Every structure is written in structure tokens, then in C-alpha cells.
Amino acid sequence: MLSDIEISNQAKLQKIMDIAALLGLSGDDLDLYGSYMAKVTAPAADEPKGKLVLVTAITPTPYGEGKTTVSIGLADALRKQGVNAALALREPSMGPVFGLKGGACGGGLSQVLPMDKINLHFTGDLHAITSANNLLCAMIDNSIHQGNPLNLDPRKVAFRRCMDMNDRQLRHIVDGLGTPKDGMPREDGFDITAASEVMAVFCLAESLEDLKKRLGRIVVGTTYDNREVTCAELGAAGAMTALLKDAFRPNLVQTLYGTPCLVHGGPFANIAHGCNSIAATRLAMSLSDVTITEAGFGADLGAEKFIDIASRTGNFSPDCVVLVATVRALIWHGLQPGETPDAATPERRMEALKAGLCNLQRHISNVRDTWKLPVVVALNRFTTDREEELEAVLQDCEAQGVTASLSEAWGKGPDGALDLAEKVMHTLATVPADTFERTYPLDMPLRDKLLAVCKKVYRADDIAISDSAQKKLDAWQKNGYGDLPVCIAKTQYSFSDDMSLRGAPEGFTVHIKDVRLSAGAGFIVAFAGDIIAMPGMPKKPAALQVDVQADGTIEGLF
């Protein structure tokens, strides 16, 4: 089979005006970015009409389990069955594109196109977010340099610079070196753009007016007498909004089979809230009968944050959850550290698979019992899977009373997801989601919210919060931030904060080492275990494979 980029390069795309027409949009509703991409200027309805399907996954391997591929295949299959379906997906960050995971446009015969543009600069949204973020940083340091009228303590500046690339060298830096005219030296650092508060604000804002208000609420640091200083006090919110004005409009593209797809906003779920923009989701729900959206990494991360942060802010909720599982990941959860599925014998693979099914079972329990949502398992087929392994997973789902479907969207496109589409539509028609519950109420104290997620979703026994983190939580609770939801940053490779604990661990404690206030986004970030907000590149980054032919064709993206 051809590579993803080869399939993308050979595809015959439809004009974006024709894709827009499938959603009832006209040329007056679009700002065109060439023939195949556009910004949608039409507003979402006040009360979106469509059903919402959330695609999430079991705890993944380092290479991901194909949530985006399944999402695209499902939407294409629904369209093929005559359903007015649309996608709402996150924008790729160039960090993973050139790092370990590669792009985020699906794969095989289930892709959003043009994948080379979407995976790289796209319509410039992430660049605009980076620029707005760093404009605020520049204004913070300029205010300190120009007499410091706000009395900011340079040692307590809490807002960090960002860039859309994996670069561990920038995690901790000292800037402002040189002469006095070069600024005040201070410790600083970069986060990746996907983990920045401006990205979260961008994705959670409902309108330009709301965007500006949220930007203004960002706490940039504290004064020498411990008073919080906001972006609004620096006067930066208006200029930042000007930089984000065009980016804030959702991007319209298409799948390989012509399904409309809104790709907008891209926070990671392991270090941020992991969902595409509320603006894009609400717009898709306004224009289609069924919207397929995706939350990052496993359901303990992305789905939990979609449920407790994004959908709560956007005032919508999922009608059905599709839980993506793979034989590869289930075997990985049943193996000992150091063992690999590819090196295992068939007998050892089956033994490990049966041991790893506990991970799938726990995610099912979270969706069905904790959040009270109907769930359909999508078993995403890989070429290395054995028939008996696939059958073992499907039989386990049947034993749990869970609807399951074998998805072959990667190799067969929409034809490989027709059964999944039928089962999702049947679930939407027959299983009500009116019993839906969130993990915690907003009036619960901050510490108790963290404990609720760790106990009810991760199944931890307890949490251990560092003294410095607890001091911050107590201060924020006192200062009026106690009603904010919590966003836990932790490893994506385990229910726990220890990536070596695979499967469905029990009897562990989650260690909260630090917390950050994201007042503009409207949540508290808690860092569990050794989690960082600026990834590094692997020994052999994906960038080594990327090249450009003489005619300008990009190769090596995946």
C-alpha cells in the first residue's frame, strides 16, 4: 500500500466551495485559502441541532492507536450511508510532526486533506497563537524594563514563552542578558504552543468578545506584595485578539472521500485539555446531523477533559462515545517492560493480550459507569493483527455487554467502517444519553476535584500534593478560583502517574508536584509525576524522513 503522503499527493480533491455546499454554506460564508481550504465566517447556531459522537481510546502505545483514522473512517461511512455527518478535529502541532508520532491527519484511506498543508503551516493558526502568546511575554518584560509601573516581581512572572516545536533546550533559560538596555535578566522558559494558555483560551472561547475577555483574565505574575497582575492590566488583550481574529474562524477541509471536516485548535491531552475548539464543534453541530469529534490520548485524559472542561464550557455533551482499541496496545499492556509485541511468539502474544484486556475493560467502565454514556468499541485493525487475537477482543466486549465493531478504515476507507457506522447510529437511536454525569461538580473544593478524577477515573487510592502546590491551591480557593475545573497533566501511557504501570493498576497514589492557574482558559492545571510542557525530540526524529522534491512535492510526512 502507498504511504500516507503518497495517497494524499495522488488524491483528487474537490473544490472547497463544493464541500461547503454539503453543509449548506455559500461563498459568502467562507474566506478562501486557495482552492481546497477555507475559513468559515458563518456563526454557529445558538442551539446546535446535531448529535455529538466523541471518539476516544484505551491507554495508547507511544505511536498512538488511530483515533483520528477511526474518526475519519466513521464520518466517511456515515456519509456513504446517507447521514449528514461532519468532523471536528484538532490541528496538528509541528512538534509531533517532526518528532515521534508524525502528523495528525489520519492515515491510509482515512485521511483529511491536504495533509501536507494541514500538518505544516495550514492556515497559520498555530503561528498566530504563538505570536499572540509571545506578544504578551514581550509586553511583560517591556513593562518591567520601562520602570515597572505594575510593580511586577521578575522572580514571580508566571507566563511563559512558547513555540510550536519540540525543543528541550528551551525548557529552562535565562533571558535579558547583556547591558541594562537589553532588559532585566531573569529565569524564563518555553512551553510548546499546544500546551500554552493562549491555545486553551483560543479553544474554549465562544466568540471574539469572549476571547478578548479570557485573554484579559490571564494572570501573568504577581507583584512584590503578592498581588496578581493580569494581561488586561498590561493592556495586551486587544492586540492579542487582533492577532487571533482571523485564526479564530474554524478551518474547513475535506476527507479523502469528500466529507466536510472542521480542523481548529490543537491542545495536547497529556499536558493540556486535549480538544479542538468549542467554536468548531458548535459550528459542526449546527451544520450537520451527526458530528464526530476526537479527544486526545486515552479516555482517562482527553475524554475526561472533554467531559469536565470543554463540553461543560461549551454547554453540550456527547450522545455516544466510540472507544478505540487495538490488539497492539492490549498486548503491550499485558507484556512486561522490555518485551515488544513484534518479538513475542503467537502464544505469548495471546497470553499478553488476555492480560491486557483489563485496560479496555476499565476504560469501558469509566465511560459507562462513571460518565453514564453509551459506548461502542472500535477495534482498529493493524496489518500485524492475527484473526484469533481480533476475535478474542470482540468476544471480551460481548461478554461485557458492549457493542463492538472491527474497524478497517485505514485499509478500506469508508467501506471498512460501515459496520461501525451502523452500530453508532443504532446506539444514537436506541440508547439515551440523558443519564450523563460529569466527574465532579464545580462547587467542589479544588483538592477534592483532583481527588475525584484520580479516584473515579484513574482508580487511585489517594493523591499526594506537594506543600508548594497545596499552598497555591489554598490561595486560589480563597481568591475566588475555587469553582474552576481541574486539568491534570500526566503521562498518557498509564492510568497512574507512573508510565511503567501498564494495564489497569490499583493501589497507587497520584503525586501532584505543581499547579498552574490558567485563569483565562478557566481551569487549574495540576502536574502529576514527571510531566513537562515542552517535549523533546527522540533519537531519530521524524524530521529525518521529510524532504522536498524538485517540483515542490513534500515526501516523508506520515
GUKOLBA-665582 format. One line per field, with one value per residue (C-alpha): x, y, z; residue in one letter. Coordinates in nm, 4 decimals, decimal comma. Layout:
# GUKOLBA-665582
u	X:... $
v	Y:... $
w	Z:... $
figu	A:... $
This chain:
# GUKOLBA-665582
u	0,0000:0,1146:0,2371:0,0034:0,1734:0,1703:-0,2036:-0,2560:-0,0461:-0,2338:-0,5821:-0,8120:-0,9594:-1,2947:-1,3162:-1,3734:-1,6816:-1,8405:-1,7515:-1,9037:-2,2233:-2,2698:-2,3141:-2,5440:-2,2710:-2,2185:-1,9251:-2,0367:-1,9725:-1,6074:-1,2669:-1,0751:-0,7169:-0,6620:-0,8927:-0,9047:-0,9030:-1,1198:-1,2063:-1,5781:-1,7166:-2,0743:-2,1661:-2,2827:-2,6473:-2,7421:-2,8855:-2,6891:-2,9167:-2,6837:-2,5857:-2,2314:-2,0100:-1,6880:-1,4037:-1,1522:-0,9248:-0,7699:-0,4299:-0,2046:0,1373:0,3898:0,2724:-0,0993:-0,3893:-0,5567:-0,8343:-0,8164:-0,8170:-1,1228:-1,2962:-1,2445:-1,3465:-1,6611:-1,7609:-1,6976:-1,9029:-2,1913:-2,1852:-2,1855:-2,4968:-2,6705:-2,6174:-2,5372:-2,2138:-1,9209:-1,5922:-1,4482:-1,0810:-0,7716:-0,4989:-0,1628:0,1328:0,4608:0,6311:0,4971:0,5026:0,8822:0,9226:0,7925:0,4256:0,4202:0,1136:-0,2467:-0,4492:-0,5392:-0,3795:-0,4186:-0,7548:-0,8948:-0,7243:-0,8125:-0,6592:-0,4431:-0,2387:0,0936:-0,0512:-0,2570:0,0419:0,2726:0,1662:-0,2018:-0,3838:-0,1378:-0,3491:-0,0711:0,1649:-0,0951:-0,1375:0,2405:0,2668:-0,0122:0,1452:0,4881:0,3492:0,2220:0,5640:0,7322:0,4909:0,5515:0,9263:0,8914:0,6753:0,9414:1,2139:1,0188:1,0096:0,7874:0,4693:0,2736:0,5376:0,5762:0,8271:1,0533:1,1052:0,7304:0,6441:0,4200:0,3554:0,5992:0,7022:0,6046:0,6914:0,5344:0,8280:0,9776:1,2892:1,4010:1,6834:1,4274:1,2504:1,4596:1,6504:1,7841:1,6988:1,7581:2,1352:2,3648:2,3591:2,0777:1,9204:1,8778:1,6272:1,6337:1,7930:1,5508:1,4754:1,2293:1,1275:0,9225:0,6201:0,5130:0,2332:-0,0156:0,0310:0,0099:-0,2717:-0,3391:-0,4117:-0,6549:-0,8214:-0,8486:-1,0173:-1,2567:-1,3746:-1,7233:-1,6841:-1,4321:-1,5685:-1,5290:-1,1795:-1,0710:-1,2198:-1,0456:-0,7126:-0,7522:-0,8035:-0,4691:-0,2600:0,0940:0,2565:0,2444:0,3776:0,6348:0,3437:0,1824:-0,0993:-0,1938:-0,1291:-0,3399:-0,2975:-0,5716:-0,3665:-0,0786:-0,3155:-0,2253:-0,5629:-0,6784:-0,3607:-0,3559:-0,7162:-0,6223:-0,3543:-0,6086:-0,9097:-0,8730:-0,7318:-1,0420:-1,2571:-1,2759:-1,0938:-1,2883:-1,1128:-1,2220:-1,1519:-1,0184:-1,3840:-1,5174:-1,6623:-1,6564:-1,4100:-1,3563:-0,9977:-0,9395:-0,7275:-0,4800:-0,4049:-0,2364:-0,4283:-0,1321:-0,0213:-0,3293:-0,7041:-0,6842:-0,9901:-1,0497:-1,2168:-1,5651:-1,6294:-1,5626:-1,7604:-2,0656:-2,0444:-2,0253:-2,3234:-2,5135:-2,4471:-2,4738:-2,6951:-2,4023:-2,0703:-1,7703:-1,5107:-1,1999:-1,0233:-0,6519:-0,4750:-0,6657:-1,0110:-0,8601:-0,7048:-0,8789:-1,2302:-1,2249:-1,1161:-1,3729:-1,6414:-1,5300:-1,3831:-1,4630:-1,8212:-1,9060:-1,7749:-1,9456:-2,2733:-2,3016:-2,2442:-2,1669:-2,4570:-2,2290:-1,8646:-1,6571:-1,3695:-1,0808:-0,8826:-0,6028:-0,4589:-0,1142:-0,1904:-0,3680:-0,0700:0,1597:-0,0412:-0,0043:0,3691:0,6455:0,8572:1,1237:0,9054:0,7666:0,4609:0,6579:0,9183:0,6698:0,5627:0,1960:0,1386:0,2978:0,1032:-0,2265:-0,1294:-0,0352:-0,3498:-0,5738:-0,3796:-0,4030:-0,7796:-0,8149:-0,7154:-1,0022:-1,2405:-1,1513:-1,1995:-1,5368:-1,6309:-1,5331:-1,7452:-2,0417:-2,0408:-1,8648:-1,9952:-2,3099:-2,2659:-2,3393:-2,0177:-1,9231:-1,5800:-1,3988:-1,1288:-0,8859:-0,7230:-0,3478:-0,1751:0,0158:-0,3012:-0,3926:-0,7524:-0,7644:-0,6425:-0,9107:-1,1763:-1,0584:-1,1120:-1,4557:-1,5589:-1,4464:-1,6599:-1,9575:-1,9030:-1,9162:-2,2384:-2,0645:-2,1303:-1,8093:-1,7055:-1,3918:-1,2750:-1,0735:-1,0951:-0,7176:-0,7046:-1,0572:-1,1721:-1,5463:-1,6209:-1,4096:-1,6202:-1,9746:-2,0467:-1,9137:-2,1314:-2,4412:-2,3743:-2,3112:-2,6357:-2,8263:-2,6805:-2,7744:-3,1296:-3,1888:-2,9669:-3,0439:-2,7546:-2,9781:-2,8160:-2,4871:-2,2806:-1,9590:-1,6773:-1,7361:-1,9486:-1,7847:-1,8676:-1,6419:-1,3111:-1,0111:-0,8340:-1,1493:-1,1858:-0,8337:-0,9128:-1,2375:-1,0604:-0,7797:-1,0154:-1,3113:-1,1232:-0,7638:-0,8773:-0,6021:-0,6234:-0,5202:-0,3342:-0,0202:0,0093:0,3404:0,3434:0,4083:0,1233:-0,1177:-0,0269:-0,1186:-0,4458:-0,5407:-0,4655:-0,6656:-0,9562:-0,9545:-0,9155:-1,2243:-1,0883:-1,2369:-1,5175:-1,2782:-1,2445:-0,9082:-0,6845:-0,4419:-0,1204:0,0170:0,1703:-0,0528:0,0935:-0,0725:-0,3815:-0,1327:0,1383:0,3997:0,4294:0,5695:0,2362:0,0512:-0,2865:-0,5291:-0,3141:-0,4592:-0,3350:-0,1305:-0,1063:-0,1028:0,1647:0,0753:0,4096:0,2996:-0,0072:-0,0632:-0,3508:-0,4974:-0,7469:-0,8058:-0,8740:-1,0760:-0,9102:-0,6342:-0,3504:-0,2061:0,1213:0,1226:0,4527:0,7372:0,5390:0,6757:0,5121:0,7911:0,8607:1,1960:1,2785:1,3559:1,6936:1,5693:1,3089:1,0556:1,2140:1,4931:1,2460:1,0951:1,2202:1,1013:1,1283:1,2389:0,8771:0,7923:0,6192:0,6764:0,7645:0,8245:0,5324:0,3139 $
v	0,0000:0,3549:0,5747:0,8330:1,1225:0,9348:0,8698:1,2355:1,3598:1,1388:1,2264:1,4380:1,6913:1,8578:2,2349:2,3605:2,5520:2,2168:2,0735:2,3795:2,3325:1,9898:2,1790:2,4423:2,7068:2,9501:3,1548:3,4418:3,2159:3,1493:3,3107:3,1005:2,9822:2,8569:2,6034:2,3387:2,5164:2,7907:2,9756:2,9625:3,3046:3,1876:3,1733:2,8616:2,8325:2,9289:2,5796:2,3305:2,0582:1,7673:1,4627:1,4520:1,1412:1,1580:0,9332:0,8395:0,5423:0,2984:0,3820:0,4122:0,2933:0,5666:0,5583:0,6102:0,3764:0,5527:0,7649:1,0147:0,7390:0,5800:0,9184:0,9929:0,6433:0,6643:1,0025:0,8828:0,5680:0,7702:0,9933:0,6859:0,5652:0,8959:1,0585:1,4300:1,3890:1,6222:1,6060:1,8441:1,7646:1,9214:2,0915:1,9120:2,0612:2,0579:1,9240:1,5681:1,6029:1,6339:1,4367:1,0865:1,0493:1,2197:1,4071:1,4096:1,3766:1,0093:0,7524:0,5108:0,5589:0,7612:1,0997:1,4673:1,6597:1,8315:1,6546:1,8218:2,1695:2,0743:1,9064:2,2017:2,5691:2,5129:2,8498:2,9876:2,9371:2,7957:3,0683:3,3301:3,1701:3,1627:3,5279:3,6382:3,4450:3,5956:3,9466:3,9215:3,7977:4,0922:4,3363:4,1813:4,2288:4,5711:4,6862:4,5686:4,7407:5,0660:5,1457:4,8535:5,0597:4,7479:4,6521:4,3022:4,0817:3,9419:3,6300:3,5634:3,6066:3,3048:3,3404:3,1572:3,1961:2,9269:2,7830:2,5110:2,2716:2,0104:2,1725:2,0561:2,3138:2,5899:2,4423:2,6448:2,9529:3,2838:3,5813:3,9539:3,9098:4,1870:4,5535:4,7270:4,8374:4,4680:4,4077:4,2595:3,9149:3,6561:3,2859:3,2013:2,9111:2,7922:2,5642:2,4075:2,6141:2,3286:2,3471:2,7262:2,9025:3,1092:2,7847:2,6817:3,0251:3,0048:2,6642:2,7433:3,0881:3,1074:3,4387:3,7112:3,9099:3,6101:3,5519:3,9052:3,8775:3,5466:3,6803:3,9757:3,7421:3,5647:3,6062:3,6920:3,7047:3,8703:4,1920:4,2247:4,2363:3,9244:4,0920:3,9153:4,1061:4,0287:4,0647:4,3297:4,5465:4,5329:4,6453:4,3499:4,1785:4,3951:4,3493:3,9762:3,9474:4,1347:3,8720:3,5930:3,7446:3,5539:3,2405:3,2191:3,1252:2,7448:2,5864:2,3812:2,0976:1,7540:1,3871:1,1679:1,0825:1,4387:1,4539:1,8081:1,8481:2,1458:2,1375:2,4007:2,4343:2,1766:2,1353:1,8118:1,5988:1,4859:1,8424:2,0461:1,9880:1,7907:1,9009:2,1025:2,4416:2,4890:2,7214:2,4420:2,1792:2,4018:2,5024:2,1400:2,0519:2,3445:2,2319:1,8511:1,5835:1,3904:1,5467:1,3232:1,4794:1,3428:1,3910:1,3254:1,0161:0,7714:0,8314:0,8985:1,2131:1,3503:1,2210:1,3268:1,6776:1,6932:1,5987:1,8103:2,1135:2,1560:2,0320:2,1967:2,5292:2,4838:2,3702:2,0461:1,6794:1,3607:1,1458:0,8436:0,7540:0,5478:0,3840:0,2887:-0,0229:-0,2087:-0,5550:-0,3943:-0,1785:-0,4548:-0,6878:-0,4036:-0,3689:-0,7394:-0,7610:-0,6948:-0,3791:-0,4619:-0,7084:-0,5973:-0,7320:-0,7825:-1,0000:-1,2149:-1,5619:-1,6129:-1,7926:-1,5117:-1,2502:-1,4180:-1,4560:-1,0878:-0,9844:-1,1552:-0,9948:-0,6513:-0,6629:-0,5170:-0,1781:-0,1843:-0,3028:-0,0137:0,2456:0,0931:0,1117:0,4786:0,5708:0,3541:0,3682:0,6926:0,9198:0,7166:0,7377:0,4761:0,3278:0,1481:-0,0149:0,0289:-0,2358:-0,0669:-0,3322:-0,3295:-0,5435:-0,7304:-0,8454:-1,2127:-1,3237:-1,5120:-1,2004:-0,9795:-1,2394:-1,2573:-0,8818:-0,8876:-1,1820:-0,9965:-0,6969:-0,9257:-1,0787:-0,7281:-0,6478:-0,3814:-0,3185:-0,3605:-0,3367:-0,4236:-0,1058:-0,1426:0,2219:0,2524:-0,0089:0,0107:0,3671:0,4110:0,0518:-0,0632:0,1342:0,0656:-0,1782:0,0725:0,3459:0,1252:0,0407:0,4032:0,5138:0,2314:0,3381:0,7024:0,5973:0,3477:0,4292:0,7615:0,9664:1,1585:0,9847:1,1645:1,2670:1,4671:1,3537:1,6276:1,9382:2,2794:2,3833:2,1101:2,2380:2,2217:1,9473:1,7366:1,7769:1,6443:1,3574:1,2828:1,2476:1,0394:0,8052:0,7799:0,7813:0,6707:0,4432:0,5699:0,5167:0,8723:1,1826:1,3390:1,7124:1,8881:2,1595:2,4325:2,3107:2,2884:2,6417:2,7670:2,5722:2,7185:3,0705:3,0241:2,8733:3,1826:3,4272:3,3142:3,0448:2,7534:2,6992:2,6272:2,2742:2,0959:1,9831:1,7098:1,6843:1,3306:1,0541:0,9176:0,5677:0,4673:0,5302:0,6286:0,8965:0,6215:0,5195:0,1779:0,0763:-0,0735:-0,2415:-0,1365:-0,0625:-0,0333:0,0719:0,3675:0,7323:1,0180:1,2744:1,6354:1,8138:2,1555:2,3518:2,6448:2,8883:2,9282:3,1989:3,2979:2,9444:2,8868:2,5887:2,4830:2,2749:2,0097:1,8412:1,4755:1,2898:1,3899:1,5706:1,8600:2,1214:2,1308:1,7900:1,6897:1,5059:1,1307:0,9930:0,9550:1,2285:1,2040:1,5181:1,2963:1,1429:1,4656:1,6094:1,8105:1,7004:1,9350:2,0067:2,1091:1,7837:1,7039:1,3457:1,1608:1,3027:1,0436 $
w	0,0000:-0,0694:0,2171:0,3681:0,1913:-0,1412:-0,1055:-0,0198:-0,3120:-0,5599:-0,4320:-0,6477:-0,4089:-0,4553:-0,4564:-0,1042:-0,2269:-0,3147:0,0265:0,1932:-0,0067:0,1574:0,4858:0,3374:0,3216:0,0341:-0,0853:0,1372:0,4394:0,3519:0,3381:0,0859:0,1414:-0,2107:-0,3754:-0,1013:0,2358:0,3802:0,6964:0,7818:0,8698:0,9345:1,3053:1,4854:1,5836:1,9362:1,9817:1,7657:1,6302:1,5654:1,7654:1,9012:1,8930:2,0954:1,9759:2,2445:2,3111:2,5520:2,7035:2,3960:2,2934:2,2015:1,8381:1,9029:1,8298:1,5378:1,6891:1,4045:1,1423:1,3032:1,3357:0,9668:0,8572:1,0704:0,9292:0,5717:0,6334:0,7771:0,4699:0,2457:0,4298:0,3618:0,7011:0,7049:0,9026:0,9680:1,1532:1,4125:1,4764:1,6331:1,4328:1,4287:1,6119:1,4230:1,7368:1,6913:1,3101:1,3213:1,6447:1,7202:1,6296:1,2915:1,1690:1,2859:0,9657:0,9962:0,7696:0,4834:0,3123:0,6044:0,5874:0,5957:0,3079:0,2012:0,4698:0,3872:0,4398:0,7467:0,9138:0,8466:0,8387:0,7442:0,7634:1,0184:1,3314:1,5495:1,4321:1,5291:1,8723:1,9166:1,8158:2,0490:2,3360:2,2775:2,2303:2,5869:2,7020:2,5307:2,6933:3,0365:3,0083:2,8497:3,1407:3,3856:3,1799:3,1455:3,5170:3,6218:3,6861:3,7862:4,0454:3,8936:4,0712:3,7933:4,0038:4,0005:3,6340:3,5698:3,1962:2,9676:2,6071:2,3558:2,0163:1,8027:1,8031:2,0360:2,1858:2,5298:2,5253:2,5847:2,8888:3,1328:3,0192:3,1458:2,9261:2,9356:2,9434:2,8264:2,9185:3,1117:2,7826:2,6894:2,9682:3,3158:3,3467:3,4820:3,4690:3,1960:2,9721:2,6773:2,6562:2,3298:2,1719:2,2127:2,5919:2,6196:2,7987:2,4869:2,2991:2,5732:2,5696:2,1898:2,2068:2,4918:2,3807:2,2306:2,0449:1,9696:2,2618:2,4912:2,3505:2,4436:2,7914:2,8541:2,7293:2,9629:3,2603:3,2096:3,5248:3,4146:3,7588:4,0973:4,2449:4,5197:4,7662:4,6097:4,4153:4,0914:3,7676:3,4598:3,0856:3,0887:3,3261:3,0810:2,8062:2,5831:2,5335:2,2427:2,0377:2,1110:1,9909:1,6740:1,6064:1,6648:1,4866:1,1601:1,3224:1,5445:1,2456:1,2045:0,9108:0,6580:0,4730:0,3456:0,3858:0,1067:0,0289:0,0446:0,3975:0,5415:0,8255:1,0574:1,1869:1,4530:1,7670:1,8898:2,2620:2,3731:2,6237:2,8335:2,9160:2,8172:2,7753:2,4509:2,2500:1,9336:1,9621:2,1011:1,8072:1,5553:1,7475:1,7851:1,4183:1,3048:1,5240:1,3699:1,0122:1,0372:1,1880:1,3385:1,4399:1,5029:1,7314:1,8987:2,2318:2,2684:2,4058:2,6299:2,7745:3,1187:2,9693:2,6609:2,7243:3,0891:2,9914:2,7116:2,9621:3,2586:3,0795:2,7082:2,6861:3,0184:2,8870:2,5504:2,7064:2,5120:2,5898:2,3948:2,2804:2,2284:2,2874:2,0450:2,2314:2,0012:2,0957:1,9188:1,9551:1,9586:2,2612:2,4534:2,4044:2,5131:2,8348:2,9045:2,8382:3,0837:3,0342:2,7769:2,5855:2,2491:2,0625:1,7404:1,9115:2,1035:1,9874:1,8912:2,2203:2,4213:2,2244:2,3083:2,6721:2,6905:2,5036:2,7570:3,0414:2,8763:2,8254:3,1737:3,0280:2,7794:3,0493:3,2783:3,0055:2,9226:3,2894:3,3075:3,0076:3,1000:3,4805:3,5758:3,2993:3,2254:2,8470:2,5796:2,4376:2,1170:2,0959:1,7629:1,7271:1,4889:1,2740:1,2025:0,9397:1,2135:1,3926:1,3926:1,3393:1,6693:1,8519:1,6984:1,7811:2,1442:2,1863:2,0243:2,2426:2,5547:2,4559:2,4014:2,7447:2,8948:2,7097:2,4998:2,1315:1,9324:1,5694:1,3748:1,2008:0,8809:0,7759:0,7313:0,4549:0,3143:0,3759:0,4449:0,3381:0,6327:0,8805:0,7589:1,0425:1,2963:1,1452:1,1642:1,5278:1,6207:1,4534:1,6233:1,9583:1,8972:1,8107:2,0909:2,3899:2,5582:2,6978:2,9389:3,2375:3,1599:3,4614:3,4917:3,7187:3,9771:4,0417:4,0075:4,3628:4,4993:4,6500:4,4166:4,6093:4,6104:4,2326:4,1833:4,4169:4,2310:3,8947:4,0426:4,2282:3,9906:3,6574:3,7288:4,0200:4,2514:4,6250:4,7072:4,5948:4,7424:4,6806:4,7394:5,0047:4,7477:4,5241:4,8176:4,9213:4,5740:4,5728:4,9113:4,7893:4,4675:4,6593:4,8825:4,5912:4,4009:4,1696:4,3632:4,1104:3,8220:3,6803:3,7005:3,4145:3,5184:3,3190:3,3423:3,1359:2,8607:2,8961:3,2232:3,4323:3,7035:3,7020:3,6537:3,2877:3,3839:3,5438:3,2490:3,2258:3,4985:3,8061:4,1538:4,4954:4,3740:4,4744:4,2233:4,3065:4,2277:4,2122:4,0906:3,9850:3,7495:3,7365:3,3871:3,4772:3,1156:2,9991:3,3130:3,4791:3,7166:3,5692:3,8020:3,7075:3,8138:3,8176:3,5885:3,3226:3,1197:2,8960:2,6345:2,4757:2,3311:2,0101:2,0053:1,8997:1,5414:1,4868:1,2065:1,0596:0,9234:0,6761:0,5439:0,2148:-0,0861:-0,4487:-0,7259:-0,8215:-0,4644:-0,3656:0,0011:0,0886:0,4152:0,6156:0,7886 $
figu	M:L:S:D:I:E:I:S:N:Q:A:K:L:Q:K:I:M:D:I:A:A:L:L:G:L:S:G:D:D:L:D:L:Y:G:S:Y:M:A:K:V:T:A:P:A:A:D:E:P:K:G:K:L:V:L:V:T:A:I:T:P:T:P:Y:G:E:G:K:T:T:V:S:I:G:L:A:D:A:L:R:K:Q:G:V:N:A:A:L:A:L:R:E:P:S:M:G:P:V:F:G:L:K:G:G:A:C:G:G:G:L:S:Q:V:L:P:M:D:K:I:N:L:H:F:T:G:D:L:H:A:I:T:S:A:N:N:L:L:C:A:M:I:D:N:S:I:H:Q:G:N:P:L:N:L:D:P:R:K:V:A:F:R:R:C:M:D:M:N:D:R:Q:L:R:H:I:V:D:G:L:G:T:P:K:D:G:M:P:R:E:D:G:F:D:I:T:A:A:S:E:V:M:A:V:F:C:L:A:E:S:L:E:D:L:K:K:R:L:G:R:I:V:V:G:T:T:Y:D:N:R:E:V:T:C:A:E:L:G:A:A:G:A:M:T:A:L:L:K:D:A:F:R:P:N:L:V:Q:T:L:Y:G:T:P:C:L:V:H:G:G:P:F:A:N:I:A:H:G:C:N:S:I:A:A:T:R:L:A:M:S:L:S:D:V:T:I:T:E:A:G:F:G:A:D:L:G:A:E:K:F:I:D:I:A:S:R:T:G:N:F:S:P:D:C:V:V:L:V:A:T:V:R:A:L:I:W:H:G:L:Q:P:G:E:T:P:D:A:A:T:P:E:R:R:M:E:A:L:K:A:G:L:C:N:L:Q:R:H:I:S:N:V:R:D:T:W:K:L:P:V:V:V:A:L:N:R:F:T:T:D:R:E:E:E:L:E:A:V:L:Q:D:C:E:A:Q:G:V:T:A:S:L:S:E:A:W:G:K:G:P:D:G:A:L:D:L:A:E:K:V:M:H:T:L:A:T:V:P:A:D:T:F:E:R:T:Y:P:L:D:M:P:L:R:D:K:L:L:A:V:C:K:K:V:Y:R:A:D:D:I:A:I:S:D:S:A:Q:K:K:L:D:A:W:Q:K:N:G:Y:G:D:L:P:V:C:I:A:K:T:Q:Y:S:F:S:D:D:M:S:L:R:G:A:P:E:G:F:T:V:H:I:K:D:V:R:L:S:A:G:A:G:F:I:V:A:F:A:G:D:I:I:A:M:P:G:M:P:K:K:P:A:A:L:Q:V:D:V:Q:A:D:G:T:I:E:G:L:F $
